[in-house]
């Protein structure tokens, strides 16, 4: 690499090899950092509107209070709150849309997640119009859902339950009037477009749960203990209840993110693979230029293994120079992206105004180790080719 008598073409290929590895390493680390940043932001928004662990199963009022007390005594649990989940059809001025109705106690929900801090308009307090003594039940909509339905704070709408009520005239769907008291923007489109929130009492009454609940939301002291905590909660509860972690509730989404990251890693790693071919061609050219020197070394007693080691070290030195330059370039790019708002994202689509960056040590190490392996593999053939040179032929034709 630092030979004094090195051909111009060999020098150029060496520089190209270093530059190729540098660009590949920088592109791969920067891309992984940006993708990890997006994943972290999305994960934060998901958890900010959900709980770490969720228990499903119908519980009368006295039973869920008993279960809550038992769950909150577990050492891994920080807080727990009862919730109600159910499906309904929302109708407003001739428009209809299927929604997920979520019942909760606002004060208890503050202990579980950040949902109560996501209001863009209004609150959970009922909206009382002039001349009314008793307003309709309050309901809070996701901002996207409200925009799609053309609903504003203070508008009245009708929810239709999938369950029916029996009267003397026959079976009729259960309907109830609600008044929009607020709008919420969690930052996750699926939630903001499909979920409506009301109090635990109103949701329980509407879904026919008789003041009961059908789920318990649980916040953990450490989110990394979700699987362990879920096992402890399952052992604590009787049969008939299902315990799911946040990762299990969003398993399809997380699987898609992991697959996307893996595919991008493979595609961008091809840049480093192409750069390794430049390293191989450089070493083959070096072996041709130094054929006479190799013959002299062999005649003086140098073993084929020693010759091959020289070429492998040459390949690793080129790879090391490229990796170091690539790391410096990647750190610079990530700093620029994180510090300056170069790429402006539309907030109404991504709920972010600039590209998030989260550089993980595991991603950097995987790129560095993978690059070293590729550079080492690229040097094997030139090293073996040089080690098999006959000393007499090398001196004669070198």
N, C-alpha and C positions, 0 to 999 in steps of 0.2 A: 504493500500500500504506500509506503514511504521510500521506496527504492529510488536511488539517485538516477540510475539509467533506466528510466521507464518510458516506453513509447508514448507518443502523444495520443494515439488512438486508445491505448490501454488506460491512460490517465483519464481520458474523456469518458470511457465506459465505467471507470471507477466512480467518477463524479455522478454520472447518471444513475449508477446503482445506489449510491448514498442518497441522492435526491429522490429516487423512486421509493426507497424504504421510508424516508422521512415523510413524504406526502401520504403514503399509505397509512403509516402509524398515526399521523396527525388527523387525517380524515376519519379514520376508524374511531379514535378516542373522542374526537369532537362530536361525531354523530351519536356515539353511545352515550355521551354526557348529556346531549340535548334530549335523546329519547328517554333516558332515565329521569331527566328533569320533568318531562311531560308526564311520565308515569307517576312520579312523586306528587305532582300537582293534582292529577286526577284521583290518586289514592287519597290524598288529603281531603279533597272535596267529597269523595264517597264516604269516608269515615266521618267527615264533618256533619253529614246529614243522616248517618246511620249510627249503629252501635257496634262495638267490637264483637259481641256475641248476642245472638237472638234465640230465645226459646219460644217455640210454637206449640200451641195446644190450648183448648178452651179451659178456663179456670173461673169459677164463681168468685164473687168479691172476697169472701173470707179465705178461699184457697189461695188466690194470687197474693194476698197480703202475707199469708204464711210462707209461701214460696219466696217472696221478695226478702223477707227477714232472714230466711235460711241462706239464700244466695249471697246477700250482702255480708254475711259472716265469713265467707271464704276469703283466705288471705290474698288471693290474686285479684279480687273484685274491688273496684273503687266505688261504684254506685250501680243501682238498678232501678228500673221504672216500668210500670205496666203500660201496655199499648194495645191498640186494636187495629187489625188490618182486615179490610174487606173490599170487595169490588162493588162498583155502582155505575149507573149511567147518569151523567149530568146533562140536563137540558136547559137551554137558555135561548129565548126568542127564536124557537124553531130549530135550533142547532142541538145536536146530541153528540156526546163523546163518552167512551168508556174510560173510567178512571179507577185508581186505587185510592180508597179512603183510609186515612190513617188517623186514629184517635189517640190523643195523648194529653197528659197534664203539663202545661207550659212550665210550671215551676220544677217538676221532676225532670223534664226534658233538658233543662239547663245543666243538670248534673251529668248527662249522658253524651251530648254532642253540642255542636255550635248552631243548631237549626234556629234557635230563637234570636240569633244575631244576624240572620240572613234576610230580614225583612227589608224590602225596598219601598214599601208603602203600607200604612196601616199597622195593625197589631192583632193580637188574639182577643182583644176586648170587643164585645158586641157593638154593632153600629145601631144606634137608636135614632130613628127619624122623628121629626116634629109631630107631636100628637100621638105617639105610640106609648103604650104602657109596657108591653112585653114584646121585644123585638124577636124576629126569627132566630134560630140557632146560627151561631157564627161559623164561618168556614174560611179557611185560608188556602189560596190557590198558588201553584207554581206560576211564575211570571210567564213562561212560554204557554202554559195551558190557558191562562187568562187572555193572552194576546190572540191565541188561535180561536177562542170562543167569543172574543169581543166583550169580555166582562171587565168591569171596573169595580173598585171598592165602593160598597154601598148598594150594588145591584143584587136583586133577589134571583135565585135560581132553584131548580127542582132536582133532587136526587131520587133516582129510582133504584130500589134494591132488587137484587136477583131473586130474593125470597118473596113469597106471596103471603097475603093475609086472607083468612077465610071469613066471609060474611054470609048473611042470609041470601044474598043475591049471587053468591059463588066466590070463586078465587080471583083476587085482584092483586096486582103488584103493589108493594109498599112504597109510598112516595112521601117525601118530606121537603118542606121549603127551608132553604138556608140563605143567609145573607153574607156576601163577601165582606170580610172585615180586614183583610190584608193580603199582600202579595209577597211571595218568597222567591229568592234567587239563590239557589245552592251552588250554582256554577257547573252542575252536571245536567246535561240536557234531558236525559231520560227521566230524572226526578222532576225537573221543572215542567215537563210536558205531560206527566201522567199522574202525579200525586196531588191530592187535596187533603188538607189537615183540618181537623176539628177537635173539640175537647173529647176526652175519654168517655164522659157521660153521654154526650150526644151520639157519638159513634156506636157505643154499646147499645143504646136504645134503638138507633136506626137499624142496626144489624141483628137485633133480637137477641142480644147476649145477656139481657136482664142484669145490668150493672156489672157484668163480668168483663174479663179480658181474654184475648186469645194469643197474647204474646208478652214476653218480658224482655226489655232491652237492657243490656248489661255493658257497662264500661269497665275496662280493666286498668290496673295500675301500669301495666306494661303491655303494649299491643302485641309484642313478640311472644307473649305467653298465651295467645288465643287458643291454640290447639290443646295445650295443657289444661287451661281453664275450662274449655268445653268438655273435656273428659271428666273433670271433677264435678261440673254441674250436671252432666248426664248421670253420674253415679249418685248424685244427691236426689234427683227427681225420680219419681216412679215411672213406670211404663206409660206410654201414651203421649209423651212429650218429645219433640224433636229439637235438638240443639244444633245451631249452625253458626260458624264463625263468619266474619265479614268476607274472608277469602272464598269460602264456600258459597256464600250468597251471590258473589260476583265472579264465580269460577270461570265462566265462559269469557268474560271480559278480560280477566287477568291472563288467561291462556292465550288470547289473541295478542295481548301486549307482549308476552314472552316470545311468541312465535315471530312477531314482527321484528323484535330486537335480534333474535337469532338469525333470521334471514338477512337483515341488514349487515350483521357481523360477517356472515359468509360472503355476501356480495362485495363488501368493501375490502375484505381480506384478500380478494383476488388482486387488488392493487399491489399489495406486498408480495404476492406470489409472482406477479409479472416482474417486479423489481428484482426478485431473487434470480430470475433468468438472466438479468443483466449481470448479476454477480457471477453466475456460472460462466457466462461468455467471457467476462473479464479474466477469470482465473484460467480458462482454457487458453486465451490469448497470452496471458502471462507465462503459462507453461511453455508455449511455443517460442516466445521471445527469450526465455531463460533456459532453453534446452541445453545449451553448452554448459552453463553454470550447474545445471542439475547433473549432467554427466560428470563434471569435475568433482562435485560433492559425492557422487556415488563411487567414483574411483578412489576417493580418499577415505572411504569406509562408511559413509552415511547410509543408513538402512532405508528401505522403502517406506517403513513406518514413519521415520523422521521426515522424509520428503513430504509424505501425505499430511503430516501434522502441520508443516509450514503452510500448505495451501488451505487447510481447514482454518488455521488461525487467521490467515489473510481474509477468508470469507467472513469469519466472525468479527474481525476488526471493521470490515466494511459495514456489516450489519449493525454493529454497536454504534458506529458513527451515525448511521442513518436513524437508528432508534433514538439516540440522544437528541439529535436535531428534530426528529418527529415529536418527541415529548415536549421539548421547548416550544415548538410551533403550536402544538395542541393546547398547552397551558396558556399561551398568548391568545389564541383564538377564543378559548373558553372565557378568558378574562374580558376580552373585548365584547363578546356576545352578552355576557352577564352584566357588564358595566354600562355599555352604551346601547341604546335602543335602535340598533341598526335595522333589524327586521321588525316592523310594526305589524302586530297581529290584530285582526278585527275582533274587538272585545265581545260583540254580539254573537260570534261564532265559537271562538275558543275560550271565552271568559278570561283571557289573558291579554295583556297589552304588549308584552315582550317575551322573547323565547326564554324558557327556563333552562338552567344548566345545573346539572348535579353530577359531578365527576366522582365515580366510585373507584376505590382502590382495587377492587376485584376486577373491574373492567380494564383498568390500566395494566394490571399484572397479566391478565389473560392475553392482551395485545402484545405486550413485551415478550412473554414466554413464547407465544405463537410465532412471533417474528424471528426470534432466535432459532427456533426449530426449523423454520423454512430456510433461513440463511445457512444453517448447518447442513441441511439436506442439499442445498444448491452447491455447496463446496465439496460434497463427497465424490461426485464423478470426476471433476478436474483433479482432485487429490489422488484418486486411484490411477488416473491416466498418467499423471506425472511420476508416480511411484513405480510404475511398470516400465519406465524408459530404460533401455539398455545403456550402460555407461559408454561403451565403445561407439555405438550408433549416435549417441548424443554428442560426443566429442567430435566425431567425424562429420555429422551433418548439421551440428548446431551453429 
